[in-house]
């Protein structure tokens, strides 16, 4: 009976460690998100400039 108790403990999985990345600064939001925001700002500026030029031509 005692042998069975120790044997069942030997088959158990070991206790897991901490999460692989905590606290979450390893989430890569800054690099891609910054480039996406910059591209959107450039595109918006270009569209605003084109709109201003087209309004000046009509007037």
HTML snippet that shows the backbone in 3Dmol.js (N, CA, C, O; Angstrom):
<script src="https://3Dmol.org/build/3Dmol-min.js"></script>
<div id="view" style="width:600px;height:400px;position:relative"></div>
<script>
const pdb = `
ATOM      1  N   UNK A   1       0.822  -1.186   0.000  1.00  0.00           N
ATOM      2  CA  UNK A   1       0.000   0.000   0.000  1.00  0.00           C
ATOM      3  C   UNK A   1       0.873   1.259   0.000  1.00  0.00           C
ATOM      4  O   UNK A   1       0.599   2.203  -0.741  1.00  0.00           O
ATOM      5  N   UNK A   2       1.903   1.275   0.814  1.00  0.00           N
ATOM      6  CA  UNK A   2       2.799   2.428   0.880  1.00  0.00           C
ATOM      7  C   UNK A   2       3.538   2.582  -0.441  1.00  0.00           C
ATOM      8  O   UNK A   2       3.752   3.701  -0.907  1.00  0.00           O
ATOM      9  N   UNK A   3       3.925   1.474  -1.042  1.00  0.00           N
ATOM     10  CA  UNK A   3       4.628   1.522  -2.317  1.00  0.00           C
ATOM     11  C   UNK A   3       3.728   2.115  -3.396  1.00  0.00           C
ATOM     12  O   UNK A   3       4.195   2.879  -4.240  1.00  0.00           O
ATOM     13  N   UNK A   4       2.461   1.775  -3.376  1.00  0.00           N
ATOM     14  CA  UNK A   4       1.523   2.313  -4.355  1.00  0.00           C
ATOM     15  C   UNK A   4       1.377   3.834  -4.212  1.00  0.00           C
ATOM     16  O   UNK A   4       1.276   4.538  -5.217  1.00  0.00           O
ATOM     17  N   UNK A   5       1.365   4.341  -2.992  1.00  0.00           N
ATOM     18  CA  UNK A   5       1.231   5.783  -2.757  1.00  0.00           C
ATOM     19  C   UNK A   5       2.436   6.525  -3.316  1.00  0.00           C
ATOM     20  O   UNK A   5       2.278   7.577  -3.937  1.00  0.00           O
ATOM     21  N   UNK A   6       3.635   5.996  -3.108  1.00  0.00           N
ATOM     22  CA  UNK A   6       4.832   6.653  -3.628  1.00  0.00           C
ATOM     23  C   UNK A   6       4.940   6.497  -5.144  1.00  0.00           C
ATOM     24  O   UNK A   6       5.433   7.398  -5.822  1.00  0.00           O
ATOM     25  N   UNK A   7       4.492   5.383  -5.672  1.00  0.00           N
ATOM     26  CA  UNK A   7       4.573   5.150  -7.111  1.00  0.00           C
ATOM     27  C   UNK A   7       3.625   6.077  -7.868  1.00  0.00           C
ATOM     28  O   UNK A   7       3.968   6.549  -8.952  1.00  0.00           O
ATOM     29  N   UNK A   8       2.459   6.343  -7.325  1.00  0.00           N
ATOM     30  CA  UNK A   8       1.532   7.236  -8.015  1.00  0.00           C
ATOM     31  C   UNK A   8       2.070   8.668  -8.029  1.00  0.00           C
ATOM     32  O   UNK A   8       1.800   9.415  -8.969  1.00  0.00           O
ATOM     33  N   UNK A   9       2.815   9.052  -7.020  1.00  0.00           N
ATOM     34  CA  UNK A   9       3.437  10.374  -6.994  1.00  0.00           C
ATOM     35  C   UNK A   9       4.550  10.487  -8.016  1.00  0.00           C
ATOM     36  O   UNK A   9       4.824  11.583  -8.506  1.00  0.00           O
ATOM     37  N   UNK A  10       5.188   9.396  -8.344  1.00  0.00           N
ATOM     38  CA  UNK A  10       6.281   9.419  -9.308  1.00  0.00           C
ATOM     39  C   UNK A  10       5.762   9.632 -10.727  1.00  0.00           C
ATOM     40  O   UNK A  10       6.497  10.137 -11.575  1.00  0.00           O
ATOM     41  N   UNK A  11       4.535   9.265 -11.000  1.00  0.00           N
ATOM     42  CA  UNK A  11       3.972   9.423 -12.339  1.00  0.00           C
ATOM     43  C   UNK A  11       3.335  10.797 -12.550  1.00  0.00           C
ATOM     44  O   UNK A  11       2.967  11.142 -13.673  1.00  0.00           O
ATOM     45  N   UNK A  12       3.203  11.572 -11.490  1.00  0.00           N
ATOM     46  CA  UNK A  12       2.563  12.882 -11.612  1.00  0.00           C
ATOM     47  C   UNK A  12       3.474  13.851 -12.363  1.00  0.00           C
ATOM     48  O   UNK A  12       4.695  13.700 -12.356  1.00  0.00           O
ATOM     49  N   UNK A  13       2.879  14.830 -12.999  1.00  0.00           N
ATOM     50  CA  UNK A  13       3.659  15.847 -13.704  1.00  0.00           C
ATOM     51  C   UNK A  13       4.270  16.812 -12.694  1.00  0.00           C
ATOM     52  O   UNK A  13       3.686  17.053 -11.637  1.00  0.00           O
ATOM     53  N   UNK A  14       5.431  17.360 -13.008  1.00  0.00           N
ATOM     54  CA  UNK A  14       6.041  18.314 -12.080  1.00  0.00           C
ATOM     55  C   UNK A  14       5.252  19.625 -12.038  1.00  0.00           C
ATOM     56  O   UNK A  14       4.475  19.926 -12.944  1.00  0.00           O
ATOM     57  N   UNK A  15       5.462  20.381 -10.991  1.00  0.00           N
ATOM     58  CA  UNK A  15       4.782  21.663 -10.837  1.00  0.00           C
ATOM     59  C   UNK A  15       5.297  22.620 -11.903  1.00  0.00           C
ATOM     60  O   UNK A  15       6.504  22.731 -12.116  1.00  0.00           O
ATOM     61  N   UNK A  16       4.393  23.299 -12.558  1.00  0.00           N
ATOM     62  CA  UNK A  16       4.770  24.223 -13.623  1.00  0.00           C
ATOM     63  C   UNK A  16       5.443  25.471 -13.077  1.00  0.00           C
ATOM     64  O   UNK A  16       5.253  25.836 -11.917  1.00  0.00           O
ATOM     65  N   UNK A  17       6.220  26.112 -13.912  1.00  0.00           N
ATOM     66  CA  UNK A  17       6.912  27.330 -13.523  1.00  0.00           C
ATOM     67  C   UNK A  17       6.040  28.550 -13.754  1.00  0.00           C
ATOM     68  O   UNK A  17       4.837  28.420 -13.983  1.00  0.00           O
ATOM     69  N   UNK A  18       6.627  29.719 -13.697  1.00  0.00           N
ATOM     70  CA  UNK A  18       5.854  30.940 -13.938  1.00  0.00           C
ATOM     71  C   UNK A  18       5.473  31.053 -15.412  1.00  0.00           C
ATOM     72  O   UNK A  18       6.019  30.327 -16.243  1.00  0.00           O
ATOM     73  N   UNK A  19       4.558  31.939 -15.747  1.00  0.00           N
ATOM     74  CA  UNK A  19       4.208  32.140 -17.157  1.00  0.00           C
ATOM     75  C   UNK A  19       5.442  32.522 -17.967  1.00  0.00           C
ATOM     76  O   UNK A  19       6.383  33.084 -17.407  1.00  0.00           O
ATOM     77  N   UNK A  20       5.466  32.239 -19.253  1.00  0.00           N
ATOM     78  CA  UNK A  20       6.670  32.476 -20.043  1.00  0.00           C
ATOM     79  C   UNK A  20       7.061  33.946 -20.147  1.00  0.00           C
ATOM     80  O   UNK A  20       8.234  34.251 -20.364  1.00  0.00           O
ATOM     81  N   UNK A  21       6.129  34.841 -19.999  1.00  0.00           N
ATOM     82  CA  UNK A  21       6.463  36.258 -20.132  1.00  0.00           C
ATOM     83  C   UNK A  21       5.558  37.077 -19.229  1.00  0.00           C
ATOM     84  O   UNK A  21       4.435  37.410 -19.605  1.00  0.00           O
ATOM     85  N   UNK A  22       6.041  37.397 -18.052  1.00  0.00           N
ATOM     86  CA  UNK A  22       5.241  38.196 -17.140  1.00  0.00           C
ATOM     87  C   UNK A  22       6.144  39.113 -16.379  1.00  0.00           C
ATOM     88  O   UNK A  22       7.159  38.624 -15.883  1.00  0.00           O
ATOM     89  N   UNK A  23       5.895  40.365 -16.233  1.00  0.00           N
ATOM     90  CA  UNK A  23       4.812  41.194 -16.727  1.00  0.00           C
ATOM     91  C   UNK A  23       4.889  41.350 -18.238  1.00  0.00           C
ATOM     92  O   UNK A  23       5.950  41.124 -18.821  1.00  0.00           O
ATOM     93  N   UNK A  24       3.813  41.724 -18.876  1.00  0.00           N
ATOM     94  CA  UNK A  24       3.739  41.647 -20.339  1.00  0.00           C
ATOM     95  C   UNK A  24       4.436  42.740 -21.147  1.00  0.00           C
ATOM     96  O   UNK A  24       3.789  43.327 -22.014  1.00  0.00           O
ATOM     97  N   UNK A  25       5.713  43.050 -20.919  1.00  0.00           N
ATOM     98  CA  UNK A  25       6.370  43.944 -21.866  1.00  0.00           C
ATOM     99  C   UNK A  25       6.849  43.205 -23.107  1.00  0.00           C
ATOM    100  O   UNK A  25       7.337  43.832 -24.048  1.00  0.00           O
ATOM    101  N   UNK A  26       6.716  41.884 -23.125  1.00  0.00           N
ATOM    102  CA  UNK A  26       7.185  41.108 -24.267  1.00  0.00           C
ATOM    103  C   UNK A  26       6.160  41.089 -25.402  1.00  0.00           C
ATOM    104  O   UNK A  26       6.407  40.481 -26.443  1.00  0.00           O
ATOM    105  N   UNK A  27       5.024  41.740 -25.214  1.00  0.00           N
ATOM    106  CA  UNK A  27       4.024  41.801 -26.270  1.00  0.00           C
ATOM    107  C   UNK A  27       4.474  42.865 -27.271  1.00  0.00           C
ATOM    108  O   UNK A  27       4.583  44.033 -26.899  1.00  0.00           O
ATOM    109  N   UNK A  28       4.735  42.506 -28.518  1.00  0.00           N
ATOM    110  CA  UNK A  28       5.318  43.452 -29.479  1.00  0.00           C
ATOM    111  C   UNK A  28       4.283  44.398 -30.090  1.00  0.00           C
ATOM    112  O   UNK A  28       3.968  44.304 -31.276  1.00  0.00           O
ATOM    113  N   UNK A  29       3.762  45.303 -29.275  1.00  0.00           N
ATOM    114  CA  UNK A  29       2.762  46.239 -29.786  1.00  0.00           C
ATOM    115  C   UNK A  29       3.435  47.473 -30.364  1.00  0.00           C
ATOM    116  O   UNK A  29       2.973  48.006 -31.374  1.00  0.00           O
ATOM    117  N   UNK A  30       4.512  47.938 -29.751  1.00  0.00           N
ATOM    118  CA  UNK A  30       5.081  49.236 -30.097  1.00  0.00           C
ATOM    119  C   UNK A  30       5.624  49.286 -31.518  1.00  0.00           C
ATOM    120  O   UNK A  30       5.330  50.240 -32.239  1.00  0.00           O
ATOM    121  N   UNK A  31       6.397  48.307 -31.946  1.00  0.00           N
ATOM    122  CA  UNK A  31       7.051  48.377 -33.248  1.00  0.00           C
ATOM    123  C   UNK A  31       6.087  48.467 -34.413  1.00  0.00           C
ATOM    124  O   UNK A  31       6.143  49.422 -35.188  1.00  0.00           O
ATOM    125  N   UNK A  32       5.220  47.511 -34.549  1.00  0.00           N
ATOM    126  CA  UNK A  32       4.294  47.482 -35.679  1.00  0.00           C
ATOM    127  C   UNK A  32       3.204  48.527 -35.575  1.00  0.00           C
ATOM    128  O   UNK A  32       2.804  49.118 -36.578  1.00  0.00           O
ATOM    129  N   UNK A  33       2.721  48.757 -34.366  1.00  0.00           N
ATOM    130  CA  UNK A  33       1.638  49.719 -34.181  1.00  0.00           C
ATOM    131  C   UNK A  33       2.118  51.137 -34.456  1.00  0.00           C
ATOM    132  O   UNK A  33       1.377  51.937 -35.026  1.00  0.00           O
ATOM    133  N   UNK A  34       3.338  51.460 -34.062  1.00  0.00           N
ATOM    134  CA  UNK A  34       3.888  52.797 -34.333  1.00  0.00           C
ATOM    135  C   UNK A  34       4.028  53.029 -35.836  1.00  0.00           C
ATOM    136  O   UNK A  34       3.708  54.110 -36.331  1.00  0.00           O
ATOM    137  N   UNK A  35       4.498  52.032 -36.548  1.00  0.00           N
ATOM    138  CA  UNK A  35       4.639  52.158 -38.000  1.00  0.00           C
ATOM    139  C   UNK A  35       3.273  52.306 -38.666  1.00  0.00           C
ATOM    140  O   UNK A  35       3.129  53.074 -39.618  1.00  0.00           O
ATOM    141  N   UNK A  36       2.285  51.588 -38.180  1.00  0.00           N
ATOM    142  CA  UNK A  36       0.940  51.683 -38.743  1.00  0.00           C
ATOM    143  C   UNK A  36       0.331  53.062 -38.497  1.00  0.00           C
ATOM    144  O   UNK A  36      -0.309  53.625 -39.385  1.00  0.00           O
ATOM    145  N   UNK A  37       0.526  53.604 -37.306  1.00  0.00           N
ATOM    146  CA  UNK A  37       0.012  54.941 -36.999  1.00  0.00           C
ATOM    147  C   UNK A  37       0.716  55.995 -37.850  1.00  0.00           C
ATOM    148  O   UNK A  37       0.075  56.916 -38.357  1.00  0.00           O
ATOM    149  N   UNK A  38       2.033  55.862 -38.008  1.00  0.00           N
ATOM    150  CA  UNK A  38       2.787  56.811 -38.830  1.00  0.00           C
ATOM    151  C   UNK A  38       2.334  56.753 -40.286  1.00  0.00           C
ATOM    152  O   UNK A  38       2.186  57.791 -40.931  1.00  0.00           O
ATOM    153  N   UNK A  39       2.113  55.555 -40.805  1.00  0.00           N
ATOM    154  CA  UNK A  39       1.649  55.416 -42.190  1.00  0.00           C
ATOM    155  C   UNK A  39       0.259  56.023 -42.353  1.00  0.00           C
ATOM    156  O   UNK A  39      -0.019  56.658 -43.370  1.00  0.00           O
ATOM    157  N   UNK A  40      -0.609  55.838 -41.374  1.00  0.00           N
ATOM    158  CA  UNK A  40      -1.942  56.430 -41.432  1.00  0.00           C
ATOM    159  C   UNK A  40      -1.900  57.946 -41.383  1.00  0.00           C
ATOM    160  O   UNK A  40      -2.671  58.618 -42.068  1.00  0.00           O
ATOM    161  N   UNK A  41      -0.988  58.492 -40.563  1.00  0.00           N
ATOM    162  CA  UNK A  41      -0.850  59.948 -40.494  1.00  0.00           C
ATOM    163  C   UNK A  41      -0.327  60.505 -41.812  1.00  0.00           C
ATOM    164  O   UNK A  41      -0.799  61.542 -42.278  1.00  0.00           O
ATOM    165  N   UNK A  42       0.635  59.831 -42.411  1.00  0.00           N
ATOM    166  CA  UNK A  42       1.151  60.282 -43.705  1.00  0.00           C
ATOM    167  C   UNK A  42       0.081  60.219 -44.791  1.00  0.00           C
ATOM    168  O   UNK A  42      -0.048  61.143 -45.594  1.00  0.00           O
ATOM    169  N   UNK A  43      -0.676  59.143 -44.817  1.00  0.00           N
ATOM    170  CA  UNK A  43      -1.738  59.011 -45.812  1.00  0.00           C
ATOM    171  C   UNK A  43      -2.820  60.069 -45.597  1.00  0.00           C
ATOM    172  O   UNK A  43      -3.317  60.655 -46.559  1.00  0.00           O
ATOM    173  N   UNK A  44      -3.181  60.311 -44.345  1.00  0.00           N
ATOM    174  CA  UNK A  44      -4.172  61.344 -44.052  1.00  0.00           C
ATOM    175  C   UNK A  44      -3.687  62.726 -44.443  1.00  0.00           C
ATOM    176  O   UNK A  44      -4.460  63.531 -44.960  1.00  0.00           O
ATOM    177  N   UNK A  45      -2.404  63.013 -44.202  1.00  0.00           N
ATOM    178  CA  UNK A  45      -1.836  64.295 -44.612  1.00  0.00           C
ATOM    179  C   UNK A  45      -1.831  64.458 -46.114  1.00  0.00           C
ATOM    180  O   UNK A  45      -2.111  65.542 -46.627  1.00  0.00           O
ATOM    181  N   UNK A  46      -1.515  63.390 -46.821  1.00  0.00           N
ATOM    182  CA  UNK A  46      -1.511  63.441 -48.288  1.00  0.00           C
ATOM    183  C   UNK A  46      -2.921  63.696 -48.819  1.00  0.00           C
ATOM    184  O   UNK A  46      -3.114  64.508 -49.724  1.00  0.00           O
ATOM    185  N   UNK A  47      -3.903  62.997 -48.250  1.00  0.00           N
ATOM    186  CA  UNK A  47      -5.289  63.182 -48.696  1.00  0.00           C
ATOM    187  C   UNK A  47      -5.777  64.594 -48.386  1.00  0.00           C
ATOM    188  O   UNK A  47      -6.496  65.186 -49.192  1.00  0.00           O
ATOM    189  N   UNK A  48      -5.399  65.145 -47.230  1.00  0.00           N
ATOM    190  CA  UNK A  48      -5.804  66.504 -46.880  1.00  0.00           C
ATOM    191  C   UNK A  48      -5.166  67.513 -47.826  1.00  0.00           C
ATOM    192  O   UNK A  48      -5.814  68.481 -48.224  1.00  0.00           O
ATOM    193  N   UNK A  49      -3.910  67.301 -48.188  1.00  0.00           N
ATOM    194  CA  UNK A  49      -3.226  68.193 -49.126  1.00  0.00           C
ATOM    195  C   UNK A  49      -3.872  68.133 -50.506  1.00  0.00           C
ATOM    196  O   UNK A  49      -4.060  69.166 -51.149  1.00  0.00           O
ATOM    197  N   UNK A  50      -4.212  66.935 -50.962  1.00  0.00           N
ATOM    198  CA  UNK A  50      -4.887  66.787 -52.257  1.00  0.00           C
ATOM    199  C   UNK A  50      -6.256  67.461 -52.242  1.00  0.00           C
ATOM    200  O   UNK A  50      -6.652  68.084 -53.227  1.00  0.00           O
ATOM    201  N   UNK A  51      -6.975  67.340 -51.136  1.00  0.00           N
ATOM    202  CA  UNK A  51      -8.293  67.967 -51.024  1.00  0.00           C
ATOM    203  C   UNK A  51      -8.157  69.488 -51.048  1.00  0.00           C
ATOM    204  O   UNK A  51      -8.957  70.171 -51.687  1.00  0.00           O
ATOM    205  N   UNK A  52      -7.156  70.016 -50.362  1.00  0.00           N
ATOM    206  CA  UNK A  52      -6.939  71.464 -50.355  1.00  0.00           C
ATOM    207  C   UNK A  52      -6.576  71.977 -51.751  1.00  0.00           C
ATOM    208  O   UNK A  52      -7.053  73.030 -52.173  1.00  0.00           O
ATOM    209  N   UNK A  53      -5.734  71.230 -52.459  1.00  0.00           N
ATOM    210  CA  UNK A  53      -5.349  71.631 -53.817  1.00  0.00           C
ATOM    211  C   UNK A  53      -6.545  71.583 -54.762  1.00  0.00           C
ATOM    212  O   UNK A  53      -6.698  72.467 -55.605  1.00  0.00           O
ATOM    213  N   UNK A  54      -7.394  70.564 -54.634  1.00  0.00           N
ATOM    214  CA  UNK A  54      -8.552  70.451 -55.525  1.00  0.00           C
ATOM    215  C   UNK A  54      -9.570  71.549 -55.236  1.00  0.00           C
ATOM    216  O   UNK A  54     -10.239  72.006 -56.162  1.00  0.00           O
ATOM    217  N   UNK A  55      -9.712  71.985 -53.996  1.00  0.00           N
ATOM    218  CA  UNK A  55     -10.639  73.072 -53.664  1.00  0.00           C
ATOM    219  C   UNK A  55     -10.111  74.407 -54.184  1.00  0.00           C
ATOM    220  O   UNK A  55     -10.899  75.272 -54.566  1.00  0.00           O
ATOM    221  N   UNK A  56      -8.785  74.587 -54.205  1.00  0.00           N
ATOM    222  CA  UNK A  56      -8.208  75.831 -54.721  1.00  0.00           C
ATOM    223  C   UNK A  56      -8.355  75.916 -56.237  1.00  0.00           C
ATOM    224  O   UNK A  56      -8.500  77.014 -56.775  1.00  0.00           O
ATOM    225  N   UNK A  57      -8.322  74.793 -56.929  1.00  0.00           N
ATOM    226  CA  UNK A  57      -8.474  74.795 -58.385  1.00  0.00           C
ATOM    227  C   UNK A  57      -9.900  75.134 -58.790  1.00  0.00           C
ATOM    228  O   UNK A  57     -10.107  75.830 -59.784  1.00  0.00           O
ATOM    229  N   UNK A  58     -10.881  74.658 -58.044  1.00  0.00           N
ATOM    230  CA  UNK A  58     -12.286  74.882 -58.365  1.00  0.00           C
ATOM    231  C   UNK A  58     -12.648  76.346 -58.154  1.00  0.00           C
ATOM    232  O   UNK A  58     -13.410  76.902 -58.945  1.00  0.00           O
ATOM    233  N   UNK A  59     -12.136  76.975 -57.130  1.00  0.00           N
ATOM    234  CA  UNK A  59     -12.489  78.367 -56.799  1.00  0.00           C
ATOM    235  C   UNK A  59     -11.933  79.359 -57.744  1.00  0.00           C
ATOM    236  O   UNK A  59     -12.154  80.559 -57.581  1.00  0.00           O
TER     237      UNK A  59
END
`;
const viewer = $3Dmol.createViewer("view");
viewer.addModel(pdb, "pdb");
viewer.setStyle({}, {cartoon: {color: "spectrum"}});
viewer.zoomTo();
viewer.render();
</script>
